[in-house]
Amino acid sequence: MPFVSINPATGEEFFRAEGHAPVQVDDILDAAAIAAPAWQAQPLAERLELLRRVARVLRQQRDELARLITMEMGKLKAEAQAEIEKCALACDYYVEQAEGFLADERIDTDASDSRVVYQPLGTVLAIMPWNFPFWQALRCAVPALAAGNTVLLKHASSVPQCALAIERVFADAGCRDGVFRSLLIGSDAVDRVIADPRVQGVSLTGSGTAGAAVAALAGEHLKKCVLELGGSDAFIVLADADLDAAVEQGLKSRFQNAGQSCIAAKRFLLHADIADAFLERFVAGAEALVPGDPADEGTTLGPMARHGLRDELHQQVQDAVERGARVLTGGGPLEGPGAFYAPTVLDGITPDMRAWNEELFGPVATVVRVEDAEHAVAVANASPLGLGGSVWTQDIERGAALAARLECGAAFVNGMVKSDPRLPFGGVKDSGYGRELSRHGLLEFVNAKTLWVA
């Protein structure tokens, strides 16, 4: 199948390439399987030296790589540059920490020597989405490679140039053949790769539907699987919150990357006493966003990645309006070329609306007014999704206690939810299972082997 790049700001095609044929896929799988034992046997210091060189290449090529992100999926120039920098930071982190994470763990037993040793599984297939095309691929690949696995990247079909560029980054860093490769294959070819005995683990970031299918197939073949499946994060603002800080961070969390982030604030649960004051400022901030060419430094709201995604978002908005939600600003696509959607705020969301139970993957904020903190936690936990959430209050102890009760993988107090190489990342409920990043992410694709000596 052909892989096509379409600029979401203009709707114009600017790149086309043929995908890998089945025989080429087999060659790539062979190369990964052949490379795996040698890569595992490589001294850890030499594996980490590769990651150090990858970080250097990322920083050297930052602007060029960021330009690809902007052209293929519409991310603002500054946000794309920050994404490349974050990838380099992840490399730095594992260069510094992997030795400690992978060190043998000695345990006192009746043996003269008993310990846990951490050994790589083999080859990991990373099935990654388009919205953070470098970060999501690297946050999976870097710890897996540090642990001694080889990695195959099956990237989203809409970002083929980013997929090939990531492979080139590793090649420019001196990566040996087969250790990291990109597979240009469609979704219909993924099942065969997951089932292939040359693959030992699968990591997917994507939709719930894709996650369920990948989990079922990985389970059928008894392969380790990590799933990050999106979210509908609650942004709880209590009566005593610092509204200036909450509004500023709420705008950033909801509208950066044109709202196309799994951990963006999506459901704003506002205490009734401050709801109107918050919304007055929040709506004004949303209306001040400047849609336009994402490569232009004056633009503050880029396009959505594809017209089809924009159409799906608009259907969700229309469903909410038809069922009684009030549009405080926005509410529809913007005229002209490109997949632009107006920054939108919907008040009065109720459980009978798609916007209550589904992820809104675009620049749309939904609002529920709550009576008190207990009501806010109950509404936050009513979602089938559980990736992240935040609580805004000047009572830090109370905020931490409430955040601990949120059913999600990451809960923040007085800060927007974000991924950090130093902290585990992942969700619960329909947001998936397993963790990326930190020590926990590195150990997902290793065999924690007991070694016992009499």
C-alpha positions as a Markdown table, in Angstrom:
| # | Residue | x | y | z |
|---|---|---|---|---|
| 1 | Met | 0.0 | 0.0 | 0.0 |
| 2 | Pro | 1.2 | 3.6 | -0.6 |
| 3 | Phe | 2.1 | 5.8 | 2.3 |
| 4 | Val | 1.1 | 9.4 | 1.8 |
| 5 | Ser | 1.9 | 12.6 | 3.6 |
| 6 | Ile | -0.8 | 15.3 | 3.5 |
| 7 | Asn | -0.2 | 18.7 | 5.0 |
| 8 | Pro | -3.1 | 19.2 | 7.4 |
| 9 | Ala | -2.8 | 22.9 | 7.2 |
| 10 | Thr | -3.4 | 23.0 | 3.4 |
| 11 | Gly | -4.8 | 19.6 | 2.5 |
| 12 | Glu | -2.0 | 19.1 | -0.1 |
| 13 | Glu | -0.1 | 15.9 | -0.6 |
| 14 | Phe | 3.7 | 16.3 | -0.5 |
| 15 | Phe | 5.1 | 12.8 | -0.1 |
| 16 | Arg | 4.3 | 9.3 | -1.3 |
| 17 | Ala | 6.2 | 6.0 | -0.9 |
| 18 | Glu | 5.4 | 2.4 | -1.3 |
| 19 | Gly | 5.3 | 0.3 | 1.9 |
| 20 | His | 7.3 | -2.8 | 2.6 |
| 21 | Ala | 6.3 | -5.9 | 0.7 |
| 22 | Pro | 5.9 | -9.1 | 2.7 |
| 23 | Val | 9.3 | -10.4 | 1.6 |
| 24 | Gln | 10.9 | -7.1 | 2.8 |
| 25 | Val | 9.1 | -7.4 | 6.2 |
| 26 | Asp | 10.5 | -10.9 | 6.5 |
| 27 | Asp | 14.0 | -9.6 | 5.8 |
| 28 | Ile | 13.5 | -6.9 | 8.5 |
| 29 | Leu | 12.3 | -9.5 | 11.0 |
| 30 | Asp | 15.2 | -11.7 | 10.2 |
| 31 | Ala | 17.6 | -8.9 | 10.7 |
| 32 | Ala | 16.1 | -8.0 | 14.1 |
| 33 | Ala | 16.2 | -11.7 | 15.2 |
| 34 | Ile | 19.8 | -12.1 | 14.1 |
| 35 | Ala | 20.8 | -8.8 | 15.9 |
| 36 | Ala | 19.0 | -9.6 | 19.1 |
| 37 | Pro | 21.5 | -12.0 | 20.7 |
| 38 | Ala | 24.5 | -9.8 | 19.8 |
| 39 | Trp | 22.8 | -6.7 | 21.1 |
| 40 | Gln | 21.9 | -8.4 | 24.3 |
| 41 | Ala | 25.5 | -9.6 | 24.8 |
| 42 | Gln | 26.8 | -6.0 | 24.1 |
| 43 | Pro | 28.1 | -4.5 | 27.3 |
| 44 | Leu | 25.5 | -2.2 | 28.8 |
| 45 | Ala | 27.9 | 0.7 | 28.6 |
| 46 | Glu | 28.1 | 0.3 | 24.8 |
| 47 | Arg | 24.3 | 0.1 | 24.5 |
| 48 | Leu | 24.0 | 3.3 | 26.4 |
| 49 | Glu | 26.7 | 4.9 | 24.3 |
| 50 | Leu | 24.3 | 4.4 | 21.3 |
| 51 | Leu | 21.6 | 6.3 | 23.2 |
| 52 | Arg | 24.0 | 9.0 | 24.0 |
| 53 | Arg | 24.8 | 9.4 | 20.3 |
| 54 | Val | 21.1 | 9.3 | 19.4 |
| 55 | Ala | 20.5 | 12.2 | 21.8 |
| 56 | Arg | 23.3 | 14.1 | 20.1 |
| 57 | Val | 21.9 | 13.5 | 16.6 |
| 58 | Leu | 18.4 | 14.5 | 17.8 |
| 59 | Arg | 19.7 | 17.8 | 19.0 |
| 60 | Gln | 21.8 | 18.4 | 16.0 |
| 61 | Gln | 18.9 | 17.8 | 13.6 |
| 62 | Arg | 16.2 | 19.3 | 15.8 |
| 63 | Asp | 14.9 | 21.9 | 13.5 |
| 64 | Glu | 14.8 | 19.6 | 10.4 |
| 65 | Leu | 13.0 | 16.8 | 12.4 |
| 66 | Ala | 10.6 | 19.3 | 13.9 |
| 67 | Arg | 9.7 | 20.6 | 10.4 |
| 68 | Leu | 8.7 | 17.1 | 9.4 |
| 69 | Ile | 6.4 | 16.8 | 12.4 |
| 70 | Thr | 4.8 | 20.1 | 11.5 |
| 71 | Met | 4.3 | 19.2 | 7.9 |
| 72 | Glu | 2.9 | 15.7 | 8.5 |
| 73 | Met | 0.6 | 16.2 | 11.4 |
| 74 | Gly | 0.3 | 20.0 | 12.0 |
| 75 | Lys | 2.1 | 20.5 | 15.3 |
| 76 | Leu | 3.1 | 24.1 | 16.0 |
| 77 | Lys | 6.8 | 24.7 | 15.3 |
| 78 | Ala | 7.8 | 25.5 | 18.9 |
| 79 | Glu | 5.9 | 22.4 | 20.1 |
| 80 | Ala | 7.6 | 20.2 | 17.5 |
| 81 | Gln | 11.0 | 21.5 | 18.5 |
| 82 | Ala | 10.1 | 20.8 | 22.2 |
| 83 | Glu | 9.1 | 17.2 | 21.3 |
| 84 | Ile | 12.5 | 16.5 | 19.8 |
| 85 | Glu | 14.2 | 18.0 | 22.8 |
| 86 | Lys | 12.1 | 15.8 | 25.1 |
| 87 | Cys | 13.2 | 12.7 | 23.1 |
| 88 | Ala | 16.9 | 13.7 | 23.7 |
| 89 | Leu | 16.1 | 14.2 | 27.3 |
| 90 | Ala | 14.7 | 10.6 | 27.6 |
| 91 | Cys | 18.0 | 9.3 | 26.1 |
| 92 | Asp | 19.9 | 11.3 | 28.6 |
| 93 | Tyr | 17.8 | 9.9 | 31.5 |
| 94 | Tyr | 18.3 | 6.2 | 30.6 |
| 95 | Val | 22.0 | 6.8 | 29.9 |
| 96 | Glu | 22.3 | 8.0 | 33.5 |
| 97 | Gln | 19.9 | 5.5 | 35.1 |
| 98 | Ala | 19.8 | 2.3 | 33.2 |
| 99 | Glu | 22.8 | 0.7 | 34.9 |
| 100 | Gly | 21.1 | 1.0 | 38.3 |
| 101 | Phe | 17.7 | -0.1 | 37.0 |
| 102 | Leu | 19.2 | -3.3 | 35.5 |
| 103 | Ala | 21.5 | -4.1 | 38.3 |
| 104 | Asp | 21.1 | -7.6 | 39.9 |
| 105 | Glu | 18.9 | -7.5 | 42.9 |
| 106 | Arg | 20.3 | -9.6 | 45.7 |
| 107 | Ile | 17.8 | -11.3 | 48.1 |
| 108 | Asp | 18.6 | -13.1 | 51.3 |
| 109 | Thr | 17.3 | -16.7 | 51.2 |
| 110 | Asp | 18.5 | -20.1 | 52.3 |
| 111 | Ala | 20.9 | -20.0 | 49.3 |
| 112 | Ser | 24.5 | -18.9 | 49.4 |
| 113 | Asp | 23.6 | -16.5 | 46.6 |
| 114 | Ser | 20.1 | -15.7 | 45.3 |
| 115 | Arg | 19.2 | -12.7 | 43.2 |
| 116 | Val | 16.9 | -11.4 | 40.5 |
| 117 | Val | 18.6 | -10.7 | 37.1 |
| 118 | Tyr | 17.0 | -8.7 | 34.4 |
| 119 | Gln | 17.4 | -10.1 | 30.8 |
| 120 | Pro | 15.8 | -8.7 | 27.6 |
| 121 | Leu | 13.0 | -10.6 | 25.9 |
| 122 | Gly | 14.2 | -10.3 | 22.3 |
| 123 | Thr | 12.5 | -8.1 | 19.7 |
| 124 | Val | 9.7 | -5.6 | 20.7 |
| 125 | Leu | 7.2 | -4.4 | 18.1 |
| 126 | Ala | 6.2 | -0.7 | 18.8 |
| 127 | Ile | 2.9 | 0.3 | 17.3 |
| 128 | Met | 2.7 | 4.0 | 17.6 |
| 129 | Pro | 0.3 | 6.9 | 16.7 |
| 130 | Trp | 0.7 | 10.1 | 14.9 |
| 131 | Asn | 0.0 | 12.8 | 17.5 |
| 132 | Phe | 3.5 | 12.8 | 19.1 |
| 133 | Pro | 5.3 | 11.0 | 16.2 |
| 134 | Phe | 8.8 | 11.1 | 17.7 |
| 135 | Trp | 8.1 | 11.2 | 21.5 |
| 136 | Gln | 5.8 | 8.2 | 21.6 |
| 137 | Ala | 8.1 | 6.1 | 19.4 |
| 138 | Leu | 11.2 | 7.0 | 21.4 |
| 139 | Arg | 9.7 | 6.7 | 24.9 |
| 140 | Cys | 9.0 | 3.1 | 24.0 |
| 141 | Ala | 12.2 | 2.3 | 22.0 |
| 142 | Val | 14.8 | 4.0 | 24.3 |
| 143 | Pro | 14.2 | 1.9 | 27.5 |
| 144 | Ala | 13.6 | -1.3 | 25.4 |
| 145 | Leu | 17.0 | -0.8 | 23.7 |
| 146 | Ala | 18.8 | 0.0 | 26.9 |
| 147 | Ala | 17.5 | -3.2 | 28.3 |
| 148 | Gly | 19.0 | -5.1 | 25.4 |
| 149 | Asn | 15.9 | -5.6 | 23.2 |
| 150 | Thr | 15.8 | -4.9 | 19.5 |
| 151 | Val | 12.9 | -2.7 | 18.3 |
| 152 | Leu | 10.7 | -2.6 | 15.3 |
| 153 | Leu | 8.5 | 0.5 | 14.8 |
| 154 | Lys | 5.2 | 0.2 | 13.0 |
| 155 | His | 4.2 | 3.9 | 12.9 |
| 156 | Ala | 0.9 | 5.5 | 11.9 |
| 157 | Ser | 0.3 | 5.4 | 8.2 |
| 158 | Ser | -0.1 | 9.2 | 8.1 |
| 159 | Val | 3.5 | 10.0 | 9.3 |
| 160 | Pro | 5.7 | 7.9 | 7.0 |
| 161 | Gln | 8.4 | 10.5 | 6.8 |
| 162 | Cys | 8.7 | 10.7 | 10.6 |
| 163 | Ala | 8.9 | 6.9 | 10.7 |
| 164 | Leu | 11.8 | 6.9 | 8.2 |
| 165 | Ala | 13.4 | 9.9 | 9.9 |
| 166 | Ile | 13.5 | 8.1 | 13.3 |
| 167 | Glu | 15.2 | 5.2 | 11.6 |
| 168 | Arg | 17.8 | 7.6 | 10.0 |
| 169 | Val | 18.5 | 9.1 | 13.4 |
| 170 | Phe | 19.5 | 5.7 | 14.7 |
| 171 | Ala | 21.5 | 5.0 | 11.6 |
| 172 | Asp | 23.3 | 8.4 | 11.9 |
| 173 | Ala | 24.1 | 7.5 | 15.5 |
| 174 | Gly | 25.8 | 4.3 | 14.4 |
| 175 | Cys | 23.2 | 1.8 | 15.3 |
| 176 | Arg | 24.1 | -1.7 | 14.1 |
| 177 | Asp | 21.9 | -3.4 | 11.5 |
| 178 | Gly | 18.7 | -4.9 | 12.8 |
| 179 | Val | 18.7 | -3.2 | 16.2 |
| 180 | Phe | 16.1 | -0.6 | 15.3 |
| 181 | Arg | 14.1 | -0.5 | 12.1 |
| 182 | Ser | 10.8 | 1.0 | 10.9 |
| 183 | Leu | 8.2 | -1.1 | 9.2 |
| 184 | Leu | 6.1 | 0.6 | 6.6 |
| 185 | Ile | 3.1 | -1.6 | 6.8 |
| 186 | Gly | -0.6 | -1.0 | 7.1 |
| 187 | Ser | -2.8 | -2.1 | 9.9 |
| 188 | Asp | -3.9 | -5.2 | 8.0 |
| 189 | Ala | -0.3 | -6.5 | 8.1 |
| 190 | Val | 0.3 | -6.0 | 11.8 |
| 191 | Asp | -1.4 | -9.3 | 12.9 |
| 192 | Arg | 1.2 | -11.4 | 11.0 |
| 193 | Val | 4.1 | -9.5 | 12.7 |
| 194 | Ile | 2.6 | -9.9 | 16.2 |
| 195 | Ala | 2.1 | -13.6 | 15.6 |
| 196 | Asp | 5.6 | -14.1 | 14.2 |
| 197 | Pro | 7.9 | -16.0 | 16.5 |
| 198 | Arg | 10.7 | -13.5 | 15.8 |
| 199 | Val | 8.8 | -11.0 | 17.9 |
| 200 | Gln | 8.6 | -11.4 | 21.7 |
| 201 | Gly | 6.7 | -8.3 | 22.9 |
| 202 | Val | 4.3 | -5.6 | 21.7 |
| 203 | Ser | 3.7 | -2.1 | 22.8 |
| 204 | Leu | 0.8 | -0.1 | 21.5 |
| 205 | Thr | -0.3 | 3.5 | 21.9 |
| 206 | Gly | -3.7 | 4.0 | 20.2 |
| 207 | Ser | -7.4 | 3.6 | 20.4 |
| 208 | Gly | -9.3 | 1.2 | 22.6 |
| 209 | Thr | -10.5 | -0.7 | 19.6 |
| 210 | Ala | -6.9 | -1.2 | 18.4 |
| 211 | Gly | -5.7 | -2.0 | 21.9 |
| 212 | Ala | -8.3 | -4.8 | 22.4 |
| 213 | Ala | -7.4 | -6.3 | 19.0 |
| 214 | Val | -3.6 | -6.2 | 19.8 |
| 215 | Ala | -4.1 | -7.5 | 23.3 |
| 216 | Ala | -6.2 | -10.5 | 22.0 |
| 217 | Leu | -3.7 | -11.5 | 19.4 |
| 218 | Ala | -0.7 | -11.0 | 21.8 |
| 219 | Gly | -2.5 | -13.1 | 24.4 |
| 220 | Glu | -3.3 | -15.8 | 21.8 |
| 221 | His | 0.5 | -16.1 | 21.2 |
| 222 | Leu | 1.5 | -15.6 | 24.9 |
| 223 | Lys | 3.4 | -12.4 | 24.2 |
| 224 | Lys | 4.0 | -9.6 | 26.7 |
| 225 | Cys | 1.9 | -6.5 | 25.8 |
| 226 | Val | 1.8 | -2.9 | 27.0 |
| 227 | Leu | -1.2 | -0.7 | 26.0 |
| 228 | Glu | -1.6 | 3.0 | 26.3 |
| 229 | Leu | -5.1 | 3.7 | 25.0 |
| 230 | Gly | -6.0 | 7.3 | 25.5 |
| 231 | Gly | -7.9 | 9.2 | 28.1 |
| 232 | Ser | -10.5 | 11.7 | 29.1 |
| 233 | Asp | -8.7 | 13.5 | 31.9 |
| 234 | Ala | -10.6 | 15.3 | 34.6 |
| 235 | Phe | -9.4 | 18.8 | 35.5 |
| 236 | Ile | -11.0 | 19.5 | 38.9 |
| 237 | Val | -11.1 | 23.1 | 40.0 |
| 238 | Leu | -12.2 | 23.6 | 43.7 |
| 239 | Ala | -13.6 | 26.8 | 45.2 |
| 240 | Asp | -10.3 | 27.8 | 46.8 |
| 241 | Ala | -8.1 | 27.3 | 43.7 |
| 242 | Asp | -5.8 | 29.9 | 42.3 |
| 243 | Leu | -8.0 | 30.7 | 39.2 |
| 244 | Asp | -5.3 | 32.5 | 37.3 |
| 245 | Ala | -3.0 | 29.5 | 37.5 |
| 246 | Ala | -5.8 | 27.0 | 36.8 |
| 247 | Val | -7.0 | 28.9 | 33.7 |
| 248 | Glu | -3.5 | 29.4 | 32.3 |
| 249 | Gln | -2.6 | 25.7 | 32.7 |
| 250 | Gly | -6.1 | 24.5 | 31.6 |
| 251 | Leu | -5.8 | 26.4 | 28.4 |
| 252 | Lys | -2.4 | 25.0 | 27.7 |
| 253 | Ser | -3.4 | 21.4 | 28.6 |
| 254 | Arg | -6.6 | 21.5 | 26.5 |
| 255 | Phe | -5.4 | 23.3 | 23.4 |
| 256 | Gln | -1.8 | 22.5 | 22.9 |
| 257 | Asn | -1.2 | 20.1 | 19.9 |
| 258 | Ala | -4.7 | 21.2 | 18.8 |
| 259 | Gly | -6.1 | 19.2 | 21.6 |
| 260 | Gln | -4.7 | 16.0 | 20.2 |
| 261 | Ser | -3.1 | 14.6 | 23.3 |
| 262 | Cys | -4.2 | 11.6 | 25.3 |
| 263 | Ile | -3.3 | 13.3 | 28.6 |
| 264 | Ala | -4.9 | 16.7 | 27.8 |
| 265 | Ala | -7.4 | 18.1 | 30.2 |
| 266 | Lys | -10.7 | 17.2 | 28.6 |
| 267 | Arg | -13.4 | 17.3 | 31.3 |
| 268 | Phe | -13.4 | 20.5 | 33.4 |
| 269 | Leu | -15.1 | 19.8 | 36.6 |
| 270 | Leu | -15.7 | 23.2 | 38.2 |
| 271 | His | -17.0 | 23.9 | 41.7 |
| 272 | Ala | -20.3 | 25.8 | 41.3 |
| 273 | Asp | -19.0 | 28.8 | 43.3 |
| 274 | Ile | -16.2 | 29.6 | 40.9 |
| 275 | Ala | -17.5 | 28.1 | 37.6 |
| 276 | Asp | -18.6 | 31.3 | 36.0 |
| 277 | Ala | -15.5 | 33.2 | 37.0 |
| 278 | Phe | -13.3 | 30.4 | 35.6 |
| 279 | Leu | -15.2 | 30.1 | 32.4 |
| 280 | Glu | -15.2 | 33.9 | 31.7 |
| 281 | Arg | -11.4 | 33.8 | 31.7 |
| 282 | Phe | -11.1 | 30.4 | 30.1 |
| 283 | Val | -13.4 | 31.3 | 27.2 |
| 284 | Ala | -11.6 | 34.5 | 26.6 |
| 285 | Gly | -8.3 | 32.6 | 26.5 |
| 286 | Ala | -9.7 | 30.1 | 24.0 |
| 287 | Glu | -11.0 | 32.9 | 21.8 |
| 288 | Ala | -7.6 | 34.6 | 21.8 |
| 289 | Leu | -5.9 | 31.6 | 20.2 |
| 290 | Val | -4.7 | 32.3 | 16.6 |
| 291 | Pro | -5.4 | 29.5 | 14.1 |
| 292 | Gly | -3.1 | 29.4 | 11.1 |
| 293 | Asp | 0.0 | 27.9 | 9.5 |
| 294 | Pro | 1.7 | 25.8 | 12.3 |
| 295 | Ala | 5.1 | 26.8 | 10.9 |
| 296 | Asp | 4.4 | 30.4 | 11.6 |
| 297 | Glu | 5.6 | 31.5 | 15.0 |
| 298 | Gly | 2.6 | 33.8 | 15.4 |
| 299 | Thr | 0.2 | 30.8 | 15.2 |
| 300 | Thr | -1.1 | 29.5 | 18.5 |
| 301 | Leu | -3.6 | 26.9 | 17.3 |
| 302 | Gly | -2.6 | 24.4 | 14.5 |
| 303 | Pro | -4.9 | 22.2 | 12.4 |
| 304 | Met | -6.1 | 18.8 | 13.4 |
| 305 | Ala | -4.1 | 16.1 | 11.8 |
| 306 | Arg | -6.7 | 14.9 | 9.3 |
| 307 | His | -10.1 | 16.0 | 8.0 |
| 308 | Gly | -11.6 | 12.7 | 9.1 |
| 309 | Leu | -10.6 | 13.3 | 12.6 |
| 310 | Arg | -12.1 | 16.8 | 12.5 |
| 311 | Asp | -15.4 | 15.4 | 11.2 |
| 312 | Glu | -15.6 | 12.8 | 14.0 |
| 313 | Leu | -14.9 | 15.5 | 16.6 |
| 314 | His | -17.7 | 17.6 | 15.1 |
| 315 | Gln | -20.2 | 14.8 | 15.3 |
| 316 | Gln | -19.4 | 14.4 | 19.0 |
| 317 | Val | -19.9 | 18.2 | 19.5 |
| 318 | Gln | -23.2 | 18.1 | 17.6 |
| 319 | Asp | -24.4 | 15.2 | 19.7 |
| 320 | Ala | -23.7 | 17.1 | 22.9 |
| 321 | Val | -25.5 | 20.2 | 21.6 |
| 322 | Glu | -28.5 | 18.3 | 20.4 |
| 323 | Arg | -28.8 | 16.8 | 23.9 |
| 324 | Gly | -28.7 | 20.2 | 25.7 |
| 325 | Ala | -25.0 | 21.3 | 26.0 |
| 326 | Arg | -24.4 | 25.0 | 25.6 |
| 327 | Val | -21.7 | 26.2 | 23.2 |
| 328 | Leu | -19.8 | 29.0 | 25.0 |
| 329 | Thr | -17.4 | 29.5 | 22.1 |
| 330 | Gly | -16.5 | 27.8 | 18.8 |
| 331 | Gly | -18.6 | 24.7 | 18.0 |
| 332 | Gly | -17.5 | 23.9 | 14.5 |
| 333 | Pro | -14.9 | 23.6 | 11.7 |
| 334 | Leu | -13.2 | 26.8 | 10.5 |
| 335 | Glu | -13.7 | 27.8 | 6.9 |
| 336 | Gly | -10.9 | 27.5 | 4.4 |
| 337 | Pro | -8.3 | 24.8 | 3.5 |
| 338 | Gly | -6.9 | 22.6 | 6.2 |
| 339 | Ala | -8.4 | 20.6 | 9.0 |
| 340 | Phe | -8.9 | 23.4 | 11.4 |
| 341 | Tyr | -11.5 | 23.3 | 14.2 |
| 342 | Ala | -12.5 | 26.3 | 16.3 |
| 343 | Pro | -11.4 | 26.2 | 19.9 |
| 344 | Thr | -14.6 | 25.1 | 21.6 |
| 345 | Val | -16.0 | 25.1 | 25.1 |
| 346 | Leu | -19.2 | 23.1 | 25.9 |
| 347 | Asp | -21.0 | 23.7 | 29.2 |
| 348 | Gly | -23.6 | 21.4 | 30.8 |
| 349 | Ile | -22.3 | 17.9 | 29.7 |
| 350 | Thr | -24.4 | 15.0 | 30.9 |
| 351 | Pro | -24.1 | 11.2 | 31.0 |
| 352 | Asp | -26.3 | 10.7 | 28.0 |
| 353 | Met | -23.9 | 12.5 | 25.7 |
| 354 | Arg | -21.0 | 11.0 | 23.7 |
| 355 | Ala | -18.8 | 13.7 | 25.2 |
| 356 | Trp | -19.3 | 12.2 | 28.7 |
| 357 | Asn | -18.1 | 8.7 | 27.8 |
| 358 | Glu | -15.8 | 9.2 | 24.8 |
| 359 | Glu | -12.5 | 10.9 | 24.4 |
| 360 | Leu | -12.7 | 14.2 | 22.5 |
| 361 | Phe | -9.4 | 14.2 | 20.5 |
| 362 | Gly | -9.3 | 17.8 | 19.4 |
| 363 | Pro | -9.6 | 21.4 | 20.7 |
| 364 | Val | -12.9 | 21.0 | 22.6 |
| 365 | Ala | -13.2 | 21.4 | 26.4 |
| 366 | Thr | -16.3 | 20.0 | 28.2 |
| 367 | Val | -17.6 | 21.5 | 31.5 |
| 368 | Val | -19.5 | 19.9 | 34.3 |
| 369 | Arg | -20.4 | 22.0 | 37.4 |
| 370 | Val | -20.0 | 20.1 | 40.7 |
| 371 | Glu | -21.3 | 20.8 | 44.1 |
| 372 | Asp | -18.2 | 19.9 | 46.1 |
| 373 | Ala | -15.0 | 17.9 | 46.1 |
| 374 | Glu | -16.8 | 14.6 | 46.7 |
| 375 | His | -19.1 | 15.2 | 43.7 |
| 376 | Ala | -16.0 | 16.1 | 41.6 |
| 377 | Val | -14.3 | 12.8 | 42.4 |
| 378 | Ala | -17.4 | 10.9 | 41.7 |
| 379 | Val | -17.9 | 12.5 | 38.3 |
| 380 | Ala | -14.2 | 12.1 | 37.5 |
| 381 | Asn | -14.3 | 8.4 | 38.2 |
| 382 | Ala | -17.5 | 7.9 | 36.3 |
| 383 | Ser | -15.6 | 7.8 | 33.0 |
| 384 | Pro | -14.6 | 4.4 | 31.5 |
| 385 | Leu | -11.2 | 5.9 | 30.8 |
| 386 | Gly | -8.4 | 6.4 | 33.4 |
| 387 | Leu | -5.2 | 7.9 | 32.1 |
| 388 | Gly | -4.7 | 11.1 | 34.1 |
| 389 | Gly | -6.4 | 13.8 | 36.1 |
| 390 | Ser | -5.6 | 16.9 | 38.1 |
| 391 | Val | -6.9 | 18.7 | 41.2 |
| 392 | Trp | -6.6 | 22.5 | 41.7 |
| 393 | Thr | -6.8 | 23.8 | 45.2 |
| 394 | Gln | -4.7 | 25.9 | 47.6 |
| 395 | Asp | -5.1 | 23.2 | 50.3 |
| 396 | Ile | -2.3 | 21.0 | 49.2 |
| 397 | Glu | -2.9 | 18.2 | 51.7 |
| 398 | Arg | -6.6 | 18.0 | 50.7 |
| 399 | Gly | -5.6 | 18.2 | 47.0 |
| 400 | Ala | -3.2 | 15.2 | 47.4 |
| 401 | Ala | -5.8 | 13.2 | 49.2 |
| 402 | Leu | -8.4 | 13.8 | 46.5 |
| 403 | Ala | -5.9 | 13.1 | 43.7 |
| 404 | Ala | -5.0 | 9.8 | 45.3 |
| 405 | Arg | -8.7 | 8.8 | 45.0 |
| 406 | Leu | -8.8 | 9.5 | 41.2 |
| 407 | Glu | -9.0 | 6.2 | 39.2 |
| 408 | Cys | -6.2 | 6.9 | 36.8 |
| 409 | Gly | -2.5 | 6.3 | 36.1 |
| 410 | Ala | -1.3 | 9.8 | 36.9 |
| 411 | Ala | -2.8 | 12.4 | 39.2 |
| 412 | Phe | -1.4 | 15.9 | 39.6 |
| 413 | Val | -2.1 | 18.6 | 42.1 |
| 414 | Asn | -1.9 | 22.2 | 40.8 |
| 415 | Gly | -0.2 | 21.1 | 37.6 |
| 416 | Met | -1.2 | 19.9 | 34.2 |
| 417 | Val | -0.8 | 16.2 | 33.5 |
| 418 | Lys | 2.4 | 15.5 | 31.5 |
| 419 | Ser | 4.7 | 12.6 | 30.8 |
| 420 | Asp | 8.2 | 12.7 | 32.4 |
| 421 | Pro | 11.0 | 10.2 | 31.7 |
| 422 | Arg | 11.5 | 9.9 | 35.5 |
| 423 | Leu | 7.9 | 8.9 | 36.2 |
| 424 | Pro | 5.9 | 5.8 | 35.1 |
| 425 | Phe | 3.3 | 6.6 | 32.4 |
| 426 | Gly | 0.2 | 4.6 | 31.7 |
| 427 | Gly | -3.5 | 4.1 | 32.6 |
| 428 | Val | -6.1 | 1.9 | 34.2 |
| 429 | Lys | -9.6 | 0.8 | 33.1 |
| 430 | Asp | -10.1 | 1.4 | 29.4 |
| 431 | Ser | -6.9 | 3.5 | 29.2 |
| 432 | Gly | -4.9 | 0.3 | 29.1 |
| 433 | Tyr | -2.3 | -1.4 | 31.2 |
| 434 | Gly | 1.5 | -1.6 | 31.7 |
| 435 | Arg | 3.8 | 1.3 | 32.0 |
| 436 | Glu | 6.2 | 3.3 | 29.9 |
| 437 | Leu | 9.1 | 5.5 | 31.2 |
| 438 | Ser | 11.0 | 5.4 | 34.5 |
| 439 | Arg | 12.4 | 2.1 | 35.9 |
| 440 | His | 8.9 | 0.6 | 35.5 |
| 441 | Gly | 8.9 | 1.2 | 31.8 |
| 442 | Leu | 12.4 | -0.2 | 31.3 |
| 443 | Leu | 11.4 | -3.4 | 33.1 |
| 444 | Glu | 8.3 | -4.1 | 31.1 |
| 445 | Phe | 10.2 | -6.0 | 28.4 |
| 446 | Val | 12.7 | -7.9 | 30.5 |
| 447 | Asn | 12.6 | -11.4 | 32.1 |
| 448 | Ala | 13.0 | -10.9 | 35.8 |
| 449 | Lys | 14.8 | -14.2 | 36.3 |
| 450 | Thr | 15.5 | -15.8 | 39.7 |
| 451 | Leu | 19.1 | -17.0 | 40.0 |
| 452 | Trp | 19.6 | -19.4 | 43.0 |
| 453 | Val | 22.9 | -20.9 | 44.0 |
| 454 | Ala | 23.3 | -23.5 | 46.8 |
